[in-house]
Amino acid sequence: MSGTTLVQNHQLTCAPSRAARELNLRRGEFDLAVHLGRIRTVPDEGGGGGRRVPRTEIDRLRGRSESLCESVRVVGTTEAAALMGIPAGRFTRVAKLGLVTPVRWYPNRYRAVVWLYLAEELRRFAADEANTPLLTGRTPAELSDRLRAGVDQRARNWRGRHCGFLLRQADGPWERAGVVAGFLDPGEIDEVLTDPRERARVTALRPAPPAHGAPGSPAAQLAEELMTAADPDEIDWFRHDLAREAAQARAHRPEPRPTAPARPPAPGRPALARGLRGWLLRRNPRPAAH
């Protein structure tokens, strides 16, 4: 791409930080709106793997900042319970059962995970009459049995949602495979992708866990743990998805195969000259000197 074209494209788009300011959004609100598909972004053609926001998208959303901000408002357990009109303990049980899905999380000062939920989704859940038995009275026996068995779907549901976020931002088939691989332990990736070239490419495209601390810190280790599939059936699901995405990527743009090295001449046999001269020498060998 020429420098002139690149400048023109940058004039038609802007950086995420600039877009957030123009839309009167905090950066965290802006990022979540992008993840939820409420703000469209495009790849930065200048390279580096970043994203930019088309000016037309900012014009479309201008004047709607308040409603956009409300649509990405997140709440923790206490506020979520109040919003739904139930005790905090009951909300925690609803969340552990996977009936509502976290959209974000952060570690508190005790290194415990604090889950965050979209207020908009919780209001819809509480307003649905089909969910009334889950919010009032005794918890159905089947669900109570699952809770007693220690079920907690919050991390798993967050992984599924976060994977969807990242897949929407992926720019190509190998990038999609990299996204899925980001939720698997490296050993699982090795078993699914047996070609070392494909494995190296996909591994390089794995997304980093959400930043919650310096590399190697307890918070960073917690982020990596939450990013990795844990249940056997969840692992199988990501493995199957990785195999499918890799197959599609392979069909679309195969990894280049290395060229075979030239075979050295056999010991004791000089390399034959190539071309017409070599052919003549082989047809009319020089007489041996006396």
One Martini backbone bead per residue (centre of mass of N, CA, C, O) as a GRO file, in nm:
protein
  290
    1MET     BB    1   0.096   0.036   0.023
    2SER     BB    2   0.075   0.354  -0.008
    3GLY     BB    3   0.125   0.643   0.159
    4THR     BB    4  -0.126   0.794   0.054
    5THR     BB    5  -0.337   0.575   0.118
    6LEU     BB    6  -0.280   0.559   0.421
    7VAL     BB    7  -0.356   0.852   0.486
    8GLN     BB    8  -0.646   0.835   0.383
    9ASN     BB    9  -0.739   0.608   0.577
   10HIS     BB   10  -0.672   0.768   0.841
   11GLN     BB   11  -0.883   0.994   0.777
   12LEU     BB   12  -1.131   0.771   0.789
   13THR     BB   13  -0.996   0.721   1.066
   14CYS     BB   14  -0.944   0.620   1.416
   15ALA     BB   15  -0.840   0.594   1.714
   16PRO     BB   16  -0.966   0.463   1.997
   17SER     BB   17  -0.906   0.703   2.185
   18ARG     BB   18  -1.048   0.913   2.008
   19ALA     BB   19  -1.325   0.777   1.991
   20ALA     BB   20  -1.388   0.780   2.293
   21ARG     BB   21  -1.386   1.089   2.324
   22GLU     BB   22  -1.608   1.153   2.107
   23LEU     BB   23  -1.818   0.949   2.275
   24ASN     BB   24  -1.789   0.976   2.588
   25LEU     BB   25  -1.586   0.737   2.672
   26ARG     BB   26  -1.450   0.513   2.834
   27ARG     BB   27  -1.222   0.284   2.756
   28GLY     BB   28  -1.372   0.040   2.878
   29GLU     BB   29  -1.642   0.098   2.736
   30PHE     BB   30  -1.538   0.089   2.451
   31ASP     BB   31  -1.420  -0.199   2.447
   32LEU     BB   32  -1.690  -0.338   2.513
   33ALA     BB   33  -1.847  -0.235   2.268
   34VAL     BB   34  -1.668  -0.379   2.067
   35HIS     BB   35  -1.706  -0.670   2.173
   36LEU     BB   36  -2.033  -0.644   2.132
   37GLY     BB   37  -2.071  -0.490   1.841
   38ARG     BB   38  -2.137  -0.158   1.880
   39ILE     BB   39  -1.845  -0.112   1.754
   40ARG     BB   40  -1.683  -0.056   1.467
   41THR     BB   41  -1.396  -0.212   1.326
   42VAL     BB   42  -1.066  -0.193   1.176
   43PRO     BB   43  -0.792  -0.256   1.036
   44ASP     BB   44  -0.462  -0.158   1.052
   45GLU     BB   45  -0.287  -0.081   0.758
   46GLY     BB   46  -0.007  -0.002   0.909
   47GLY     BB   47   0.007  -0.215   1.116
   48GLY     BB   48   0.042  -0.424   1.424
   49GLY     BB   49  -0.273  -0.530   1.474
   50GLY     BB   50  -0.465  -0.310   1.490
   51ARG     BB   51  -0.733  -0.072   1.546
   52ARG     BB   52  -1.002   0.107   1.386
   53VAL     BB   53  -1.229   0.389   1.340
   54PRO     BB   54  -1.470   0.487   1.163
   55ARG     BB   55  -1.613   0.786   1.098
   56THR     BB   56  -1.898   0.675   1.036
   57GLU     BB   57  -1.934   0.547   1.319
   58ILE     BB   58  -1.921   0.805   1.484
   59ASP     BB   59  -2.156   0.946   1.342
   60ARG     BB   60  -2.370   0.730   1.417
   61LEU     BB   61  -2.313   0.767   1.749
   62ARG     BB   62  -2.364   1.046   1.770
   63GLY     BB   63  -2.569   1.125   2.054
   64ARG     BB   64  -2.548   0.806   2.195
   65SER     BB   65  -2.372   0.784   2.457
   66GLU     BB   66  -2.568   0.724   2.688
   67SER     BB   67  -2.688   0.456   2.577
   68LEU     BB   68  -2.415   0.319   2.534
   69CYS     BB   69  -2.320   0.329   2.826
   70GLU     BB   70  -2.561   0.167   2.944
   71SER     BB   71  -2.510  -0.098   2.764
   72VAL     BB   72  -2.206  -0.128   2.933
   73ARG     BB   73  -2.294  -0.175   3.210
   74VAL     BB   74  -2.142  -0.287   3.510
   75VAL     BB   75  -2.181  -0.549   3.765
   76GLY     BB   76  -2.187  -0.680   4.062
   77THR     BB   77  -2.331  -0.875   4.288
   78THR     BB   78  -2.481  -0.666   4.462
   79GLU     BB   79  -2.603  -0.496   4.227
   80ALA     BB   80  -2.734  -0.731   4.078
   81ALA     BB   81  -2.930  -0.816   4.298
   82ALA     BB   82  -3.079  -0.543   4.319
   83LEU     BB   83  -3.171  -0.534   4.021
   84MET     BB   84  -3.336  -0.825   4.065
   85GLY     BB   85  -3.455  -0.859   4.364
   86ILE     BB   86  -3.222  -1.022   4.522
   87PRO     BB   87  -3.017  -1.193   4.688
   88ALA     BB   88  -2.683  -1.240   4.672
   89GLY     BB   89  -2.682  -1.549   4.710
   90ARG     BB   90  -2.877  -1.608   4.477
   91PHE     BB   91  -2.713  -1.488   4.252
   92THR     BB   92  -2.470  -1.673   4.280
   93ARG     BB   93  -2.625  -1.929   4.206
   94VAL     BB   94  -2.714  -1.840   3.926
   95ALA     BB   95  -2.423  -1.803   3.819
   96LYS     BB   96  -2.309  -2.089   3.875
   97LEU     BB   97  -2.531  -2.221   3.677
   98GLY     BB   98  -2.524  -2.029   3.407
   99LEU     BB   99  -2.771  -1.813   3.369
  100VAL     BB  100  -2.538  -1.610   3.384
  101THR     BB  101  -2.291  -1.396   3.217
  102PRO     BB  102  -1.993  -1.292   3.220
  103VAL     BB  103  -1.790  -1.007   3.092
  104ARG     BB  104  -1.605  -0.977   3.351
  105TRP     BB  105  -1.291  -0.927   3.544
  106TYR     BB  106  -1.129  -0.914   3.878
  107PRO     BB  107  -0.888  -0.874   4.115
  108ASN     BB  108  -0.858  -0.859   4.432
  109ARG     BB  109  -0.666  -0.812   4.717
  110TYR     BB  110  -0.714  -1.146   4.760
  111ARG     BB  111  -0.719  -1.288   4.469
  112ALA     BB  112  -1.008  -1.269   4.390
  113VAL     BB  113  -1.280  -1.314   4.190
  114VAL     BB  114  -1.453  -1.055   4.011
  115TRP     BB  115  -1.761  -1.047   3.878
  116LEU     BB  116  -1.909  -0.919   3.571
  117TYR     BB  117  -2.217  -0.762   3.456
  118LEU     BB  118  -2.474  -0.693   3.254
  119ALA     BB  119  -2.735  -0.500   3.327
  120GLU     BB  120  -2.914  -0.546   3.078
  121GLU     BB  121  -2.931  -0.860   3.107
  122LEU     BB  122  -3.050  -0.874   3.394
  123ARG     BB  123  -3.314  -0.730   3.333
  124ARG     BB  124  -3.415  -0.935   3.125
  125PHE     BB  125  -3.412  -1.182   3.307
  126ALA     BB  126  -3.612  -1.069   3.528
  127ALA     BB  127  -3.852  -1.006   3.311
  128ASP     BB  128  -3.872  -1.305   3.268
  129GLU     BB  129  -4.115  -1.528   3.357
  130ALA     BB  130  -3.950  -1.797   3.321
  131ASN     BB  131  -3.748  -1.699   3.576
  132THR     BB  132  -3.907  -1.682   3.845
  133PRO     BB  133  -3.836  -1.963   3.986
  134LEU     BB  134  -3.522  -1.870   4.017
  135LEU     BB  135  -3.596  -1.601   4.215
  136THR     BB  136  -3.816  -1.770   4.370
  137GLY     BB  137  -3.810  -1.958   4.615
  138ARG     BB  138  -3.731  -2.265   4.553
  139THR     BB  139  -3.488  -2.444   4.436
  140PRO     BB  140  -3.458  -2.663   4.221
  141ALA     BB  141  -3.345  -2.976   4.274
  142GLU     BB  142  -3.147  -3.005   4.038
  143LEU     BB  143  -2.990  -2.742   4.106
  144SER     BB  144  -2.916  -2.810   4.396
  145ASP     BB  145  -2.742  -3.056   4.328
  146ARG     BB  146  -2.530  -2.900   4.165
  147LEU     BB  147  -2.438  -2.714   4.392
  148ARG     BB  148  -2.349  -2.943   4.588
  149ALA     BB  149  -2.134  -3.047   4.364
  150GLY     BB  150  -1.982  -2.759   4.270
  151VAL     BB  151  -2.090  -2.579   4.067
  152ASP     BB  152  -1.911  -2.350   3.818
  153GLN     BB  153  -1.974  -2.146   3.522
  154ARG     BB  154  -1.828  -1.870   3.503
  155ALA     BB  155  -1.557  -1.921   3.360
  156ARG     BB  156  -1.665  -2.074   3.117
  157ASN     BB  157  -1.857  -1.855   3.014
  158TRP     BB  158  -1.644  -1.641   2.975
  159ARG     BB  159  -1.474  -1.789   2.766
  160GLY     BB  160  -1.692  -1.810   2.548
  161ARG     BB  161  -1.732  -1.505   2.522
  162HIS     BB  162  -1.439  -1.417   2.467
  163CYS     BB  163  -1.404  -1.581   2.212
  164GLY     BB  164  -1.618  -1.430   2.051
  165PHE     BB  165  -1.484  -1.160   2.057
  166LEU     BB  166  -1.213  -1.246   1.911
  167LEU     BB  167  -1.337  -1.362   1.650
  168ARG     BB  168  -1.456  -1.086   1.549
  169GLN     BB  169  -1.141  -0.969   1.520
  170ALA     BB  170  -1.052  -1.158   1.318
  171ASP     BB  171  -0.862  -1.147   0.995
  172GLY     BB  172  -0.839  -1.473   0.975
  173PRO     BB  173  -0.801  -1.813   0.979
  174TRP     BB  174  -0.541  -1.825   1.155
  175GLU     BB  175  -0.646  -1.628   1.369
  176ARG     BB  176  -0.879  -1.808   1.462
  177ALA     BB  177  -0.704  -2.041   1.555
  178GLY     BB  178  -0.551  -1.873   1.767
  179VAL     BB  179  -0.787  -1.809   1.948
  180VAL     BB  180  -0.861  -2.099   2.030
  181ALA     BB  181  -0.574  -2.172   2.140
  182GLY     BB  182  -0.588  -1.965   2.386
  183PHE     BB  183  -0.777  -2.203   2.552
  184LEU     BB  184  -0.519  -2.387   2.552
  185ASP     BB  185  -0.302  -2.604   2.621
  186PRO     BB  186  -0.010  -2.676   2.468
  187GLY     BB  187  -0.053  -2.987   2.466
  188GLU     BB  188  -0.320  -2.977   2.304
  189ILE     BB  189  -0.207  -2.846   2.050
  190ASP     BB  190  -0.001  -3.068   1.978
  191GLU     BB  191  -0.225  -3.287   1.924
  192VAL     BB  192  -0.380  -3.135   1.694
  193LEU     BB  193  -0.097  -3.011   1.584
  194THR     BB  194   0.148  -3.188   1.400
  195ASP     BB  195   0.248  -2.948   1.250
  196PRO     BB  196   0.504  -2.737   1.324
  197ARG     BB  197   0.423  -2.492   1.147
  198GLU     BB  198   0.134  -2.460   1.240
  199ARG     BB  199   0.191  -2.447   1.542
  200ALA     BB  200   0.366  -2.191   1.536
  201ARG     BB  201   0.159  -2.002   1.413
  202VAL     BB  202  -0.072  -2.034   1.620
  203THR     BB  203   0.090  -1.964   1.874
  204ALA     BB  204   0.159  -1.669   1.776
  205LEU     BB  205  -0.176  -1.603   1.768
  206ARG     BB  206  -0.222  -1.600   2.052
  207PRO     BB  207  -0.393  -1.464   2.294
  208ALA     BB  208  -0.385  -1.271   2.553
  209PRO     BB  209  -0.465  -1.221   2.845
  210PRO     BB  210  -0.600  -1.023   3.044
  211ALA     BB  211  -0.483  -0.744   3.192
  212HIS     BB  212  -0.373  -0.782   3.565
  213GLY     BB  213  -0.054  -0.760   3.532
  214ALA     BB  214   0.244  -0.848   3.558
  215PRO     BB  215   0.452  -1.056   3.444
  216GLY     BB  216   0.426  -1.326   3.681
  217SER     BB  217   0.206  -1.247   3.841
  218PRO     BB  218  -0.064  -1.344   4.015
  219ALA     BB  219  -0.265  -1.204   3.820
  220ALA     BB  220  -0.150  -1.328   3.558
  221GLN     BB  221  -0.190  -1.624   3.643
  222LEU     BB  222  -0.495  -1.603   3.675
  223ALA     BB  223  -0.557  -1.525   3.383
  224GLU     BB  224  -0.441  -1.784   3.258
  225GLU     BB  225  -0.628  -1.980   3.405
  226LEU     BB  226  -0.904  -1.856   3.301
  227MET     BB  227  -0.823  -1.901   2.986
  228THR     BB  228  -0.826  -2.210   3.056
  229ALA     BB  229  -0.947  -2.492   2.998
  230ALA     BB  230  -1.094  -2.746   3.229
  231ASP     BB  231  -1.306  -2.918   3.124
  232PRO     BB  232  -1.324  -3.191   2.934
  233ASP     BB  233  -1.558  -3.092   2.741
  234GLU     BB  234  -1.429  -2.816   2.685
  235ILE     BB  235  -1.167  -2.914   2.564
  236ASP     BB  236  -1.296  -3.070   2.333
  237TRP     BB  237  -1.430  -2.827   2.203
  238PHE     BB  238  -1.166  -2.668   2.140
  239ARG     BB  239  -1.028  -2.888   1.977
  240HIS     BB  240  -1.240  -2.909   1.756
  241ASP     BB  241  -1.225  -2.609   1.675
  242LEU     BB  242  -0.928  -2.608   1.597
  243ALA     BB  243  -0.940  -2.821   1.375
  244ARG     BB  244  -1.143  -2.665   1.199
  245GLU     BB  245  -0.989  -2.397   1.164
  246ALA     BB  246  -0.732  -2.526   1.043
  247ALA     BB  247  -0.867  -2.654   0.796
  248GLN     BB  248  -0.966  -2.386   0.676
  249ALA     BB  249  -0.689  -2.251   0.661
  250ARG     BB  250  -0.551  -2.465   0.483
  251ALA     BB  251  -0.747  -2.425   0.239
  252HIS     BB  252  -0.688  -2.115   0.206
  253ARG     BB  253  -0.373  -2.107   0.357
  254PRO     BB  254  -0.110  -2.268   0.336
  255GLU     BB  255   0.165  -2.380   0.454
  256PRO     BB  256   0.475  -2.356   0.369
  257ARG     BB  257   0.703  -2.557   0.221
  258PRO     BB  258   0.998  -2.677   0.239
  259THR     BB  259   1.271  -2.705   0.063
  260ALA     BB  260   1.464  -2.933  -0.063
  261PRO     BB  261   1.765  -3.027  -0.037
  262ALA     BB  262   2.035  -3.076  -0.200
  263ARG     BB  263   2.191  -3.344  -0.323
  264PRO     BB  264   2.470  -3.478  -0.274
  265PRO     BB  265   2.720  -3.622  -0.398
  266ALA     BB  266   2.855  -3.905  -0.432
  267PRO     BB  267   3.098  -4.068  -0.322
  268GLY     BB  268   3.356  -4.041  -0.571
  269ARG     BB  269   3.162  -3.836  -0.736
  270PRO     BB  270   3.150  -3.602  -0.947
  271ALA     BB  271   3.007  -3.332  -1.037
  272LEU     BB  272   2.804  -3.253  -1.289
  273ALA     BB  273   2.774  -3.076  -1.548
  274ARG     BB  274   2.577  -2.836  -1.681
  275GLY     BB  275   2.426  -2.841  -1.964
  276LEU     BB  276   2.577  -2.848  -2.267
  277ARG     BB  277   2.863  -2.901  -2.167
  278GLY     BB  278   2.794  -3.150  -1.999
  279TRP     BB  279   2.683  -3.320  -2.231
  280LEU     BB  280   2.946  -3.323  -2.402
  281LEU     BB  281   3.129  -3.449  -2.188
  282ARG     BB  282   2.963  -3.715  -2.168
  283ARG     BB  283   2.989  -3.791  -2.477
  284ASN     BB  284   3.313  -3.655  -2.478
  285PRO     BB  285   3.552  -3.763  -2.333
  286ARG     BB  286   3.847  -3.716  -2.222
  287PRO     BB  287   4.151  -3.811  -2.268
  288ALA     BB  288   4.384  -3.962  -2.124
  289ALA     BB  289   4.672  -3.897  -1.986
  290HIS     BB  290   5.032  -3.987  -2.056
   0.00000   0.00000   0.00000
